[in-house]
Amino acid sequence: MVVGFIFALIAGSLVSLQNIFNSKVNERAGSWATTTLVLGLGFLASLIMGLIFEGGELFRLDGMKPWYWVSGVIGVGVVTCIVQGIKQLGPTVAVSIALISQLAFALWWDSMGFMGLEKVPFTFKHLLGVLVIVAGIVVFKFGGRQESRKVSRIIQNGAEHLGKN
C-alpha cells in the first residue's frame, strides 16, 4: 500500500509538471501541435522503455478487449482539454478542476462497477470527501477576491492621501 501511495504522489507531481510544460509548448505551437508532440514523444519513450524492460512481451495482448485500445484516443482529449483549461484558467485552477472531475468520475465508476471494476458501495463519506475538495477549490479561486479588493482600496486611498500632501 505504501508503494502505491508513493507512485500516486509521483504521478500527481509528474502530471502537474507535464501540464506546465504542455502549456508552455502551446504558447508557441498551438493546441494540436502540442498534443501531437506530447503524445508522439510519449509513444516513442514508452516504446523504448517497454522494449528495454519487457522485450517481446510488450506486444502480448492476449485476452484484452479491443475497445480498451481507445485509451490512446482518450489521451488526445486529455492533453487538448487540459492545455486549453490551463490557457483559460491558469495551471492551479485547471489542474484542480481536472482532479475533482477525475475523482468524481472514478467514484462514480467504482460505485457502478463500470468496465469490470470491482463494485465499491457509494457512501455519504465518499460524497462528502469530493464536496470538501470542491469547496477547497472554490475558496482557493474566489476566497481572496474580497481581501485583494480591500488591499487595492487601501493602497489607492494611501496614494490619494499622499498626492494631496
N, C-alpha and C positions, 0 to 999 in steps of 0.2 A: 504494500500500500504506500509506503514512504517513497519508493522508487517512482510509482505512478504519479504521486503528488509532485515530485521534483520534475518529472518530464512535463507535467501540465504547466508548472511555473515557467519552465524554459520555453515551452510552446507559446505561452502568452507573451513573454518578452520578445520572442522572435517575430510573432505576428505584429506586434506594435512597431518593432523596428522595421519590418518589411513594409508596413503601411506608410511609414515616414519616407523610406526610400522610394516607394511607388509614387507618392505624391510629388516628390522632387523630380522624378523622371517625367511624370505627367505635365509638369510645368513647361518642359521643353519639347516633349514628344507627342502629347495628346493621349487620349484615353485608349484607343485601340492599339497604338504602338506600344504603350506601356503594358497593356495586357499581353500582347504578343511577346514582348521582351521578357516579362516576368515569367510567364508560363513556358516559353521556349527555353529559357535558361534553366528553369526548374526541371523541365523534362530532361534536358541534357545532363544536369547534375545528378538527378535521381537515376537515370540510366547508367551513368558511370559508376555511381556508388552501389547500385543494385548488382551490376556485373562484378564489381570487386567483392562484395560481401555475399552474394547469393549465386553468382555464376549462372550456369544454365537453368537453375531452378527459378530464376527470376520470371520466366515466362510460363511457368507451370500454373495454369489457371483452372485446374480440374474442379468441376462442380460449381463454378461461380456462375451466378445467374447473369445473363447478358445485360440486363438493364442496370446492373451495378457499374458497368463501364461508363455510364454517363457522368460519373463524378468529375471527370476532367472537363466536361462541358459546364457543369455547375461551377467549377473553378473560374471559368471565364466570367460568369455573373458575379462571383465573389470579388474578384480583383477589380472589375469595372465599377461595380457599385461602391466599394469601399474607397476607391480613388476619387470618385465623384462626391461621395459623402464628406471626405476629408477636405476636398476643394471648397465645398459649400459651408461646412460646419467647423472645420479645424480638426486636428487629429484626436484630441482627447474626447470631445463630444461624439464624433463619428464612431470611434472605436468603442466607446461606452455604449452607444445605442446598438451597435452591431453585437456586442457581448450580451446585452439584455435580450435582444432578439434570439441570439443563439441559445441562451439559457432557457428562455420561454419555450422555444420550439423543441429543444431537447427534452424538457419536462413534459411537454405535450406528447411527443413521440414515444417517450418512455412509458407514459401513462396509458397510451393506446396500444403499445406493443407493435408499433409500425415496423415493417420490413424485417420481421423476425427478431426484433429486440425483445428481451425479457420484459414482460409487463410489470411495471412498478406502480403500486397503488398511489393515486394522487391524493395528497393530504393538504389541509389548510396550511400546514407548516411550509410546504413547498411553495404554495402561492404567496405566502407572507414573505418568504425569502426573496422571491422575484420582485415583489412590490417594494421591499426595502431598498433593493438595488435601484429600481426605477426612481424612488424618492431621492436617493443619493444623487443621481444624475440631474434631476430637476433642481435640487439645491445647488449643485455644482454649477449648472448652467445659468440659472436665474437668480440664485440667492444673493449674489454680490452686487446686483444692479443698484439696489437702493443705497447701499453703502458707497458705491462708486459715485452715485449722483450727489450724495451728501459731501463727499470729499471734493468733487468738482465745484460745488457751490461754495464751500469754504475757501477753496483756492481762488475762485472768481471774486468772492467778496473781499478777500485779502488783497488781491491785485487792485480792485477798485479803490479800496481804502488807501493803499499805498499811492495810487495815482492822484488822489485828492490832496495828499500831503506834500 
